Amino acid sequence: MAYQAEQAGQTVIVGATTWGTTLALVLADEGRPVTLLARNPAESAGLESARENARFLPGIAFPPSLRVSADAAAALSGAALAVIAVPSHRMRQNARRISPHLAADTVVVSASKGLELPTALRMSQALAEELPASLHPGICALSGPNLAKEIADGKPASTVIAGATPEAAERAQAALLSSRFRVYTSNDLTGVELGGALKNIVALGAGICDGLEFGENAKAAFITRALAEIARLGVAAGALPLTFAGLAGVGDVIATCASRLSRNRYVGEQLAQGRSWPEIRAAMDNVAEGVNATEAALKMAAPLSVEMPIAQTTYRILHQGLSPREAAAELMERPVGSE
């Protein structure tokens, strides 16, 4: 690796979310200096006093090298890496917050697996609109089969970082690599971001399969066809096909569609049991990115002339009252052809 870990310097994690806190823990467990940038002084004081994130990761103590702050200017002073780990609909707000305090060579990493509405932009595109041009070469995205609770509990995992430049991706890789968090790099920023965002649509459908008790054959067939659908959109948008066979594609699909820790899979399962999306959302403390990603994917697909029957059907379940069982019947009755 051209950029060694000891050169990585101070890392700031923007967002005391489940994923943001987990990434901070990964670094702090290695004894590396890391600051978790909270939303406001009250949140910062609560986290610092408790020395744990009792809301999202109760019982997991903060190591000594993890500090919490709500002062963006102080936290980001001299930071080599800023990782924004917030829901996609908060990305711009947080980019604007930190932008005045970033050094010209700071690498900025999106850790959000979502697409923006109503623009249907990827997170790196939203960041490029909010950050000064001098920072654009350092914009990166992190994605992969990364269920936060497992990683926070100390279980091993791998991820992939794609950057606007190879140098930026290598710097982010060096800063985040640890003994239990293996980090690969990619030159396909579009594919890594779309793989991470669009796989949430697949997870919604996998949860519906489980909720309807369709069995493993049906679920496997659904996941395979859905993966082909999101890959078609990704390639049409400029991604490399093989990215969807990697950690940000099939790797993340496997984890998110199989685990009961997956929020998107949970939403699908609840939809299959007759609950509406507004009802499910009201009872959730975290964000299920697949809901917005479904709408954003359809917005992306229209000008690219990419057919997305699974995403379209999922949208109708979420927003137009189509029952999951009727949706499954419609998909089963579609004309068949060559795989």
N, C-alpha and C positions, 0 to 999 in steps of 0.2 A: 504494500500500500504506500503510495507516494506521500501521503500526509499522515504522520504518525499520531497516535492517540495522545501522547504527552504534549503535543502541540495544539490540541484541540481547544484548550482554554475554557472559559466560563460559558455555560449553557443556560439559557433562560427558557422555561416552558411557560407559554402564555395560555392560561386557562386551567383552573383547578377542577377540571372535569375528571371522570373516571380514567380516561385515557391519558390526559395530561398529568395527573398525579402518578399514574403508573410509570410513565416515561421518566418522571423525576425520580421515582424510587429506583428504577433500573440504574440510573447514573449514580445516585447517592449511595446505593449499596456497594458500588465500586470505590467509594471514597472520593468521587469527583465533585467539584464545586458545581452546584446547580441551584437555581432560584426558580421557585414556582410563583408566577405572577398572578395574583388573585384579582378579582373584579373590583374590589373596593376595600377600604381599611377594615371594615367590620369583618368581612370574610377572611382577610389576611390575619387579623388578630385572633379569630377563632381557630384557624388552622394552626397558627404558631403556638397558641396556648395549649391546644389538645395534642399537638405533635402527631396528628393523624387526620385523615379526611373521613370523619365519622359519617358523613352523608353518603359517600360513594364507596369507600373502602374501609369500613370500620374494623378496628382491631389490628391494622397494619401500621406500625409505628414509623415515624419519619427518622431516617438515619441522621447523624449529626451534621453531615455535609449538605443537607437539604435545608435551605432557608426559604421563607415565605415573605413576599412583599406585595404591596399594592402600589408602590412608587415605580412607575414605568421608567422614568429617567434614571433613577438610581440603579434599578435592577439591570437595565440594558447597557449601562456604562461599561464599555470594554468587552461586551459580550461578543464571542465569536460566532455563536449559533443561537438563533431564536426559533423555537418550534411552536407553532400556533396549533393548539389542540382544543379546538372549540367546534361546536356544530357549524355546518356550512352556512346557515343563515346568519351567523355571527362573525364570519370571517372578515368581511369588509370593516365592520365596526372595530375589530381588534387590530386589523392592519393600520387603520387610521390612528388608533391609540398609540401604537409603538413606532410608527414611521418617523416621527421627529427625533427619536432617540437612538436610531440605529446608525452604527458606523458604516462607512461606505463599503467596507469589505465584509459585513455581517452576512452570513448565510441564513436565509429565511426558509423554514421548512413547514409546509402544510401537512398536518397529521389528521386532516378531516377527510373522511371517505364520503363525500357528498358532492352534489351539483347545486349551483345557485339557481334560485327562482326569483323573478321570471326570466332571467337571461339565459338559462341553461349553460352557463359558463362553468368550466372547471375551476378549482380553487386557485391554481397557479395563474390563470387568466384574470381572475378577480384581484389577486395580489398585484399583478403587473399593472392593473389600472389604479391601484391605491398607493403603491410604493414608487419612489423616484427611479428614474431610468438607471441610475448608477447601481441600484440593487438588483436589477432584473437578471443579470448573469448568475446571481446567487440564489435564485428561487428554486426550491426543490419540493418534492412530494414524497411522503412515506406511506407505504401500504403493504399489506400482506396478511397472512392468517394470524391475527394478533388479538385474541380474546383477552381483554385487559385484566380480568380477574385472575386468570391463570398466570399471567406474567407477574402480576403484583404478588401472587402467592409463591413466586420463586421458580415456577416451572419454565423450562427452556422454550425458546421460540425463535423464529427467523422472520426477517422483514426485508423489504427492498426499498431503496431510495433512488429516485430518478431526479436528475437536475437539469436546469437550463444549460449547464456546462458540466463536463466531466469533473473539473476541479471542484466545483461546488458539491457535487454528489460525493466525492471522495472525502471532503472535509466533514460533511454531515455523517458519513459512514464512520470516520475515525472518532467523532465526538460521541456517537451513540452505541458503538460496538461494545459489548461487554461479555463476560464469561458465560452468561445465560441468554444473551440477546444477540443473535448472529445477524449481521447486516450486510446485504449484497447491494451492488449498485446496478443501475440500468441507464441507458441513454434514451429510453422511450418514455418521456414525461407524460405524453398524451395517454399512452397505453396503461401506465401504472395508475394514473389518476382515474381513468375510466374503468379499469378493472375493479378498483376498490369501491367506486361509487355504484356501478351497475350491478355488481354481484349482490347488492342488497335487494334488488328486485327479484333475483333468483331465490334469495332466502325467504322472501315473503311467500313465494309460491311453494317452496319446500315446506314451510310451516303449514300452509293450507293442506298440502298432501298429508302431513302428519295429523292435522286436526280432523281430516275426513277419514283417517285410517285407511288410506289407499294402499298401504304396503310399500315395501322396499323397491319392487320392480317399477311401479308407477313413479315413485319418487326419483329413482335413478334415471328413468327415461326423461322425466320433466327437467331435471337438473342438466342433463346432457343437451337437450334441445334449447333450453334457456341460455346455456353457456354459448352455444352456437349463435344464438340471436344477439347477445350483447357483444360478442366478438365481431359480428358483421357490422354493427354500428361503430365499434371502436376502429376497425380498419377503414371504414368509410370516412371517419373523422381524422384519419392520419396515423393511427396506432400501428405498431408492428404485430402481425398475427401471433408470433410466438410469445409475446408478453402475456397473452391470455392462457398460455399453458404453464406459466410460471407462478411465483408466489402471489403476485397481485391478481392473478386470474384464478386458475383452478385451485391453487392452494387456499386462497381466501374463500372460494366457493365451498370447498370441503368443510372448512372449519365453521363457517357461518350457517351452512345448511344442516349441519349435524348436531351442533351443540345447543344445549338448553340455556347456555349463557348468551346466546345470540338474541338481541332485541328484535331484529327484523323477523327472524324465524318465529319468535314469540307472537309478534303481531299477526303473522299469517295464521298461526294456530288458533288465535283468538277469533279472527275473522271467520274461520271455518266453524267455530262453535257458535256463530250467530251474533257476535258482538259487532257493533259498527266501529269504524275508525275513530270518529270523535269520542265515543265512549272509551275505547282503548287508550287513546291519547291522554284523556283526562286522568287516567289512573297511573300513567307512567312518569317516572322521575327523570328518565334519560330520553334521548332523541332517537327515533328510528329513521335513519337517513333514507331508507328505501322508499318511503312514501313520496317525498319530494323528488327523489331520483327517478321514480316512475314517470312523473309528469315531465321532468326535464329531459328524460331520454326521448320521449315522444316529440318534444319540441326540437331536439337535435335531429331526430330521424327524418322529419318531414322534408326539410330542404335537401337532405342527402338521398331521398327516395329509398330509404331502408325500411322494409316491412318488419314490424315488431308485434306480432299477434299476442305474445305472452305479456308484454308490457301494456299493450292496449287493454287486454282482458283484465289485468291486475288493476289498472286505472279505473275501470268500470266497477270492479268490486269495491274499491276504496271510496269512490266518489259518486257513483251512479246507481247504487243499490243492487247491482247484479249479485246473485247469491253464488258463493264459491262452488257449490255443487253444479249449478247451471253453467258456470264458467268452465268447469272441467269437461262437461258434456260438449260444450261448443268447441273446445280445443280438440277433443277426441274425434269430432266429426269433420274437422278440416280436411281438405283434399290431401292425399298422401303423394309422395314423389320419391325421388332418389335422395338418399342421405348425402 
